[in-house]
Amino acid sequence: MKAAVFYGAKDFRIENIEDPKIEPTDILIKVKAAGICGSDLHSYKEGLFSRPGFVMGHEVAGEVVEVGKKVKGIKVGDRVSPMMYGLFDTSGACGKCFWCLRGQPQWCPTGGHRPCGECGYCKSGKWWMCDKNQRHMLMGYSRNGGYAEYAYVPYAVLGQNVFKIPENLSYDEASFLDPVTGAYKWVNQGEPKSWETGVVTGLGTIGLTVMQVLKLYVSKVIVSDVSEKRLKLAQELGADVVINAAKEDPLKKVIELTGTGRSFSGKGGGCVDLVMECSGVPVVLQQAVEMTRTGGRIVLVGLFEKDVPLDINHIIHKQLSLISSFSPGKQPASKDIKDALKLMADGKVKVKPLISHEFPLDQTMEAFEIQTKADQSVKVIIKP
């Protein structure tokens, strides 16, 4: 099959690779749409978070073309979206080690999911490409993903790591299931209240979906970004206040809108209840700490390419809660996914307006390059 193989920063190569082989517990999908995620963009720009030689892409929608004998409820022809984190195979976990005893069997060192040590990949040092090992890695993160004609889902379970696409959603829209699920989970991690004011910093696909979910829970949503295109879209999708950080000081504007805060450090900063930090820009996180009221919450959604200097004493004095987006959600992952899919199907989170560009697989490099341009793009989708 044809695939865009990742080799390093700004280095995708269109190659013919072996078609995925499924086992009785798996399904094979013909990829119809694969979105470029912000984490993929970090890999493209800096070579971060990804290993060379595999196929990225975890925001996937497609048609089932092959079904393993042990798979139930899924048939050839079904329109589906696989989720990379909906289900982990922990059957080989020992049940006794440090990680197993703490309810995290996916990190068990004796789980049996190790490279074979004998294949060509293992002998060349690319152990993460070993077929035996890939089955137990996340789709698009060391296990081959959706920037290819076909992708497989190991241990496919309907409603756990495979979800049928509602009839009123296109493949392009369904490829947003992963970011919308993330947005839904992350907003709920922040425990928003109906009387509160929330801020979303950074308006890529994640920020714009987070903003729409947050709007369902709080009384006012303020957004900040440097892209006029994305700010305009945020306003159209329901943001109450938009701040162009290239033209005015976001912190000063937020203080003007919410009032001056108080803490054990004295007066200063704003009175925002909840900040959803989606930019991954160090200075923006520093501003978020100042925007948030004493006792407020900051959910760290965006990944950072550089270290962030923070005044930890100030965070302590303000009694802030900094919440990792990688922390467990408030409910099982499968429930988050189902709720997110319903939000999309019901039109409460609109994703079609976010699609700014589509590219064929042969133009993966061009697709990633346009995705880096925040003034021109929002969401770029690759169509194998």
Secondary structure, DSSP 8 states (H G I E B T S, - for coil): -EEEEEEETTEEEEEE-------TT-EEEEEEEEE--HHHHHHHHH--S--TTSB---EEEEEEEEE-TT--S--TT-EEEE-TTS----TT--SSSHHHHTT-GGG-TTSS----S-SHHHHTT-GGG-HHHHTTSEETBEE--SSBSEEEETT--BTTTEEE--TTS-HHHHTTHHHHHHHHHHHHHT---TT-EEEEE--SHHHHHHHHHHHTTSSEEEEEES-HHHHHHHHHTT-SEEEETTTS-HHHHHHHHH---EETTEE-S--EEEEEE-S--HHHHHHHHHHEEEEEEEEE-S--SS-----HHHHHHTT-EEEETTS--SS-HHHHHHHHHHHHHTTSS--GGGEEEEEEGGGHHHHHHHHT-TTT-SEEEEE-
